[in-house]
Structure formats: structure tokens, C-alpha cells
Amino acid sequence: MRPIWLPGNGQFRRFDVVQFTDGVARRIIAAIKEQIHAGAYQPGDRLPSTRTFAAEWGASRTTVTLAYGQLIAEGYLLSRAGTRPIVAKGLGAAAPAPAQISAPRHLSGFAQRLLALAASALPRPATTQPAPIADFRYGDLAGADFPVLAWRRALNRVSLRRKPRLRYGDPQGSPALRSGLQGYLWRARGITCSPEQIVIVSGSQQGLDLCARLLLDPGDAFVIENPGYLLARHAFAAAGGIARPVLVDRDGLTTDALPPARLAYVTPSHQFPLGGVLSATRRRALLAWAAKTGASIIEDDYDGEYRHDVAPIPPLQTLDPASVIYAGTFSKTLSPTLRLGYLVAPPSLIPAFAEAKRLTDRHTPLLEQEALAELLAEGAYERHVRSIRRKNSERRAVLLQALAEEIGPSVTVEGADTGLHVVAWLKDVAAGREPAIIAAARAAGVGLHPVSPLYDPAGLRPREAGFILGYAGLDSDALRRGIALLATVLAGQR
């Protein structure tokens, strides 16, 4: 037996470390060791107070204090005056043993299709951290652009409205948000609809998944742009749909030979990723095809708020509300972390979408919905959109100038008139060089993301190396430094 000194009641008290006979204490010691070895507690992490731990385990504080004391004596924990014990250095997670994964008893067709799609997904970066100098990943927004004060005020207001009962909400979404959104869509995009035609979803990706489940049976064909949004293709394919890729050009989806299909997924206001705008002639042709075949059209207006050098393009939905399901998102104006999006669907489809949403997750989180409704009602959201549209227009100008000055005629830029990204094609650089360029750029502190994975793997693919350059998450200095470093990398690669 030897004494140790542990903090208690505002002063250090003496405890004797003995061989434990208390089963609860032994279990506490074993559990904490297991958590440390598993990496749940890292070196330097503080353990819960003895009061908290005792309440969680249903033990006395004396038992927990003695357990902590034993761990301190064994060198697992360190104790300092006035603070809770911390995990000692050098006790990170042990190297995991090779996993023995047994085959599942049964996987549904949906699960098997998902696993098959995972192999063809966009390659993941070597690190989850953004490149230190400039990461041109599309979809990122600058944290400084988020309207922190307005959002906090709105959250505070809706949080302080103490309701007599907390209950599940309407699966279609908050009535206040749907009403405010109906007015905003009419003002900003020219869409005439009722609040009853709007379904609030957890990001437009959930909206696409619901469309896939409700509109496709296994074996049904779907038209999708080539190149196009990979996660939309995956949502429809996971539901059992068969892709019918259709090439795009500067005028968007080519419509002269559309195949029979159950639905078509398009990005007509700003084709992803190449940036073309679907021409008026092709819009009419696409709608005529839908009327002839009975197909639904899913219009993804993912960044319709951003028009730089051209006038806003009316959505397809305004031309044929009975055939078009309009998908929108707040991920490009507020934050992708909020997971707030919406669908505008024909009235005949709303009951099915509402029930599917109810089964999926009951409803999108109501607190965030009501806060957004507040921003819409007071005009703060539209003021914010005008502000970030101006900021991103300035970022775009910096990016284009840097590309022209640093790389010059060796790069062709596509899709710069709208949205939050451009596509940069490298002249006379084969597409097969993309992995080497990406690796060299990452080593220099620049994150690059290729366009080639967005093409249909069985169809025509670009011959030149091309990269999607998102700029909404970077400031002017990072944009200039990133392009300057990229120019140096490309010079070395050539």
C-alpha cells in the first residue's frame, strides 16, 4: 500500500492505493483504460468530474475517486491542483488489429447498388483537411460570409417562443418557412406556386433521393447530363434506374435525340459543371419530350442566385409547372452545414413526397426552419444574398485575372458567367496527367479537383486535363497565391 494525494473538497486529501476488491471500481478502471486504448480519450483530454462520473455509473464519488487514484498511480492519468485528471502523454489509440469482417447475411438490391456505386465515386483527397494555401473545392463557402448576427438573433427569437408542447411538425416543413419561401421564389426566380407545393428537405440531395424513390422503379431509364452531378446520378442509380447519359455543349443538354425515359435530371440555368445555359429552343424541345413520353423533369437550380455578366434566366418550372419538379438549396447562399433545401412539385405529387419525407426523417429540423423563416420575413435573407453575390463577383474577377496573368493562353476557362466555380481546361495537357498535377499541387499547398470523374465512364471523356475551380470559400489573397503556385506546378509538369 502507498499513499497518493488527490483533490477533494477544495484541498488535497490522502488516499491509499490498495488492491481493489470493489467490483464497481474495477469496472470503472477497466472501462477508462479501454476508452484510452481505443482512442476515445486522447492524451491531454480531461476526464469527467467525479460527481458526473458517479452519477453516470450509479456509484459513489468515493469509489470513482479511488478508481481515478489507481489510474493516476499506474500512469494512465495526471492530476493537477484544481483541475480534473487528464490522460497522460503517449497513451494514444493502439494500432487496430486486422478487422475480421464477416459477410452480411443479406443485402438488399438497394444496398448492393450503393456499394457498386461507391467504387466509382469521386476520389477522396489524401487528407480531409483543406489545402493550406488555397483549396479550390467547389461547394465550400467562406465562413466569414455567414450572417452570424442575423442568424443568431433569429435563432434567439424562435428559441424563446416557449411552446406549451414540443411535438413533431409537418413533414412538408414549417408553414411559416414555406409561406416566406413562396414569396421569395416569386420575387427572385419568377416562380408562381402555393406554399402547399413546397416541401422542405434536408438539403437538395435529400430532395433528389426522394425523387428517385418516388419516380423510378428498378429498370426504369433516366436521362442525365454528361458530364453532370455525380451524386444525382448515384441517387437515381441506387433506386434501380438505368442511366441514359446525354452530352452537353455550350447551350446545355443536347435535345435532338433524347431517349425514352421515366425522368430527366437537368441543371438548365447553370449546367454543372461546364456552366452552359440551356437555350430557349432546347427548353421547348425538352418540355415537348416530357409531354410526349410522360416523363418528369427534375430541375436543379443549385446556384441560381449568382448571375455575373448575364440577366437571370427564368427556370424551366415557369414554362411547365405540371411536368417540372424544381429543386433549390440554401447551401450556396447560407451554408452547406445547415442542410436546408426545398422542392416545388406539382400538386398531384405532394402527398407522395410528404409521406416519403415523413418516413425518411419525420421533418427537417424545425428550429433552423423557423429561423430561416424569420430572415425571409424581415428581408435579412435577401440583403444577405445581395451582399454575397457582390463578394463572390469580386472573387470571380480576381480568379479570372489571376488565371489570365499567371497561366495565360495555356488555359481555357469555361462557365464563368454564372455560379461559384469555373472549369479550367489545360491546353495540350492530356487528361491522364491529372493525378500527377493534383499530387504536385497538393504538395505545394493547393487543392485541385478534376472534372473527368463527372463524365459517364462508358462514354466519351475529355482528352485535355480539366479542373473545377471553386472560389466562394477563398479570399482574394488566397486566390492569387493559389493560382500563382498552380502556374509554377504546371510549368514543372510541362
MORA-V58711 format. One line per field, one symbol per residue. ss: DSSP state (a for helix, b for strand, c for the rest). phi: phi as a letter, one per 20 degrees, with the letter a starting at -180 (. if undefined). psi: psi as a letter, one per 40 degrees, with the letter a starting at -180 (. if undefined). A space follows every 50 residues. Layout:
# MORA-V58711
ss: ???
phi: ???
psi: ???
This chain:
# MORA-V58711
ss: cbbbbbbbccbbbbbbbcccccaaaaaaaaaaaaaaaacccccccbccca aaaaaaacccaaaaaaaaaaaaacccbbcccccccbbccccccccccccc ccccccccaaaaaaaaaacccccccccccccccbbcccccccaaaccaaa aaaaaaaaaaccccccccccccccaaaaaaaaaaaaaaacccccaaabbb bccaaaaaaaaaaaacccccbbbbbbcccaaaaaaaaacccbbbbbbbbc cbbcccccccccbbbbcccccccccccccaaaaaaaaaaaaaaccbbbbb ccccccbccccccccaaacccccbbbbbbcccccccccccbbbbccaaaa aaaaaaaaaaaccccaaaaaaaaaaaaacaaaaaaaaaaaaaaaaaaaaa aaaaaacaaabbbbcccbccbbbbbbbbbbaaaaaaaaaaaaaccbbccb caaacccccccccbbbbbbbcccccaaaaaaaaaaaaaaaaaac
phi: .becdcfalnbececeecffdffffffffffffffffenfdegnfeefff ffffffemdefffffffgfffffenfccdcgmcffcfffmdffffffgfd eefffbcfgffffffffgfdfgfeffcfefgfebdeffofdfgfeffgff fffffffffeffefbebfdfffpggffffffgfffffecmedbdgfedce cenfffffffgffedcdgnfecebfcfbffffgffffffofdfcfcfdcf dngfdfbfffaebcdccfeagedfnfdfffffffffffffffemfeddde dfbffdcddcfgeffggfebffdddedcbdfeddaffflcbbcdcggfef gfffffffffbmafgfffffffgffffenffffffffffffffffgffff fffffedmffcddcmefcmcbcddeefmdfgfeggffffffffencedcf effeeffedfcfeefbcedecfecefffffffffffffffffff
psi: hiiihihhfeihihihhihhehdddddddddddddddeedhiheihiiid ddddddefiidddddddddddddeediihiheiiiihiiefihihiihhg hihidhhidddddddddddeihhiidieiiiddhhfhieiihdeehgddd dddddddddeghidhhiiahddihddddddddddddddeehhiideehhh igidddddddddddehiheiiihiihiahdddddddddeeihhghhiiae eahheefhihidihhigddghheeeihhidddddddddddddeeiihhhh gdfeeghdeiiihiiddddgedehhhhiiededcheedghaiihiidded ddddddddddfciihddddddddddddeeddddddddddddddddddddd dddddddbeeihhifediafiihhhhhfhideeddddddddddeehhihi ddeeihdeaiiidihiihgheeeiidddddddddddddddddd.
